[in-house]
Structure formats: structure tokens, C-alpha cells
Amino acid sequence: MPKTTGWWRTKAGLTRLQVVVGIVLLGLLSGALGAGIVSGLRPASTASGCDTVKVAGDALPAVVTVLVSGSGESGSGSGAIIESDGLILTNDHVIAAAVTSGTIEVRLNNGEQVTADLVGTDPVTDLAVLRIDRDSLPTLQLAPRETLRVGQPVVALGAPLGLSGTVTSGIVSALDRNVPIPKSTGGTTVLAGAIQTDASINLGNSGGPLVTCAGLLIGVNTAISTVPNSDGSSGGGSVGIGFAVPAATARRIVDQLVATGRATHPWIGASTAEIDQSTADRFGTQAGLFVQEVTAGGPAADAGLRAGDVITSVQGTSATSVGLAWLLVSADVGDEVAVQYVRDDTVHQATLTLAEHP
């Protein structure tokens, strides 16, 4: 598991904050943790109008620690039991090292540790589903239709820094954030419509639940922003800006993974590389997405695009890797997408009909 490549810097001009994929689970158990870091954890507190003691008591029995080893790496994250027969929701990047070979174990809230099977994983939404051989387990209810309000109190549960059963509280800081993060399989994806919270989330909280004061599971804690160190390297723990995959996304992906073992997402049928404006100016070309390869019979090929074209806009917006990633997370198979591209200094228009990724 990568220890430093999980850190990803946001584009210049968006402040010097850095988005950290999943709280970089993967380096959790690879080094010593200083006592000063551990003592800095913020304990659960009673938020205004929210009985966090009751929330913790009700929710913690359904919260697990996920322990992974494989490909010469080991790490840990968090998860939530969402069905009493042992179905567990977590992050893709938490279990990524064990997808092809390795082991996944789950530590229940009572301390029991059991082997888990991988039901399915989806790097695009950074979600994964596990199953353990247990019955009549306590659960958290996914609440995809719960109405959220900015400012309402919420509670995060999980195993930051490997400390199982940790509870922190905060508020919904913002809604519908689109947060670019690296995918475990390479490239970039976007946490579309993410919930932003100031509840303290740190290394190891990845995959753990974000719940309302009624104990409803409204999000899967996935990423945080950090302030870089003076040398520009990635900073440390929580600065009060965390992001959770919303329950509506989680419900859709869980249902697909349980039914078929895979999640479906649209595809344009081409591989692209971004040309930013400075590079375009330097080489006298167009800024946008350079088409490296087009798949025969795919949406791009059917729309007339070829390798060597430069896509300059998608749906009327300047074409970027992050923008395309967001489109492929938020759009549906069959949607029509208007693109503008340049070939031999001539501007062309085309409409791509998104197909299911093979």
C-alpha cells in the first residue's frame, strides 16, 4: 500500500489545502505513532441539541475496524455493519491492497476479530462492501433520503490511528462538495455531492460512518484536507475539513455490488491526458484533454473522435481531467454529452452517448 502517494495536492489557486484520500489508511500501521499525536484526539462531546452519549451507545456496536494485509503492505480503516447478516460498508482504498491477494479481517466492537470476504469494490466512488459470517448483528441504517441542513450536528465514528471505538462530533459544514481524489487503481475520481464536516476525522477513520443525532448513517467518511508543512509536504491530522460520501451514493453502489459484484458507471471510450493552459501556451497547442487512444465501437469513436484530437470543452465547460471525472461519477449510462474538439486547427462539435464501462 502506498504511504505517501495517497496525498494529493489541490490545484494552485484553491488555497494551499490538500485533499487526502481516505485519510491514507494504508500507512496507518507502517510506523510508530507519537504520543503527542494520540493525545491530540478530540473526545466526543455533546453538541448543541444532540445527545452524543446516546448516539455513541447506540451506534458503536455496529462500527468495525477493518484490518488489511496484502502486496507487502498492511493498514487499517473503519466500516459500518449495514445488515444484520454481516454486510459491511467501507472505503475502496481501505481494502485496495487485498483485492487481488491478501487478507481482510474485521474487528467487531466487542473485540472479536473475524475474516471478511470481499463482496465487491468500486474505485470510482471509493466504496466497498464486505461480508462476515455472523448473524443477528447490530446495524446502522443507511439513510439516502434524509434531508440534511448546513449547521446540523453530526457524529463520526471509527478507528483513527488504530484506536477502535472512537467518537467525535461536529456539524455539517457544507453540502454537495465535489472533491477530486486519486483512485486506488490510478488516475483521479471525484467524491460527487460529498458532505463536508468539521467532526474530527483522522488517519483510520476512512470507511467509518457519519451519522445524525438519531443515529442514521448519512455518509461514509473518506477524505480530509490538511495544511501543508513549511517544506510543502503533506500536513498531519484533521484541521476540521472532512468529506463523506453521501448515503444516496452508498445505497446505489451497495445494491449493485451485492446484486452483481460490480458497480456500473458511464464511459466515453477514450483515454485522455490533460493539457493545462501553461503547457498549451508553451507548445502552441490547445488547452484541454488530449485524446491518447479511442476504443473502437465506444462512444468517442461513434461520435467521430480520433487519437490526436484535443477536447476543449465538455457540456460547455472547459475540459479538464477533474471535470471529466466528475461527469463520469454523476452521469448515467445513456446520457448524451456535448463536446467540442480541435483537429488540425479546426474546431468540431460532437455528441457522445455514454455507454457502460466494459
Buried (B, 14 or more C-beta within 10 A) or exposed (E): BBBEEBBBEBEEEEEBBBBBBBBBBBBBBEEEEEEEBEEBBBEBEEBEEBBBEEBBEBBBBBBBBBBBBBBEBBBBBBBBBBBEEBBBBBBBBBBBBBBEEBEBBBBBBEEEEEEBEBBBBBBBBBBBBBBBEBEEBBBBBBBBEBEBEEEBBBBBBBBBBBBBBBBBBBBBBBEEBBBBBBBBEEEBBBBBBBBBBBBBBBBBBBBBBBBBBBBBBBBBBBBBBBEBEEEEEBBEBBBBBBBBBBBBBBBBBBEBBBEEEEBBBBBBBBBBEBBEEEEBEEEEBBBBBBBEEBBEEBBBBBBBBEEEBBBBBBBEEBBBBBBBBBBBBBBEEEEEBEBBBBBEEEEBEBEBBBBEBE
